[in-house]
């Protein structure tokens, strides 16, 4: 069973997202993921990193975010670690998707999509860092 590993440190700057998306796409191709899986993993990373940047760092403080992916023929494990303020995005209230589009509040679908695309989720705050681990069966 071939193992594939990806690791990238970025600063808490939204301008780094396009580069990460490109690198994850190349990694996904090398790991033999389908185009749909590549899109899903990129969306999950983007949603979680944007939330981290927007809500985890106050007063324009510079921070570091670590993105790690382990993949084999059975599953994908994604880890995102940051040094922002303690925050578990998985505790967000999920939107009511039964409402008509006109009656739904704007936003709030990102974590809903993350939870739909991934199979397991774990959050811990360890030694001043948010540690989010997600996995997806292939």
Secondary structure, 3 states (H helix, E strand, C coil): CCCEEEEEEEECCHHHHHHHHHHHHHHHHHCCCCHHHHHHHHHHHHHHHHHHHHHHCCCCCCCEEEEEEEECCCEEEEEEEECCCCCCHHHCCCCCCCCCHHHCCCCCHHHHHHHHHCCEEEEEEECCEEEEEEEEEC
